[in-house]
Amino acid sequence: MELRLLVIRTAEPEKLAKFYTILGFTFDYHKHGNSPFHYSATFGQTVLEIYPLTKSQTGADKNLRLGFGIDNFDNIIDELKENNISFLLEPTQTDFGFMAIIEDPDGRKLEISKK
């Protein structure tokens, strides 16, 4: 089994795409069919899409937790700090590898691990 698609929704798609770009994602801005314009990035066989909230949503899902293995970990940590991203866990060695925990602009927790 493979994870092929991950869609996250936000009130501020452009802001969220800029944040995930710091982590190394490269986004296209497009639409297909009747979908709204959205951001899309491919990593491996997986597509990460950032969509605007649906009309029935009042806010982004803050309970989703994501984890990414990051190339250039030390440089990205420095860039996150330069952009005043708050760290819930500073980079440290854990049972799961060398990692940090941060929050995206919507408040989702992200585990970023050194590859």
Secondary structure, DSSP 8 states (H G I E B T S, - for coil): ----EEEEEES-HHHHHHHHHHTT---EEE--TT---EEEEEETTEEEEEEE--TT-SS--SS-EEEEEETTHHHHHHHHHHTT--EEEEEEEETTEEEEEEE-TT--EEEEEE-
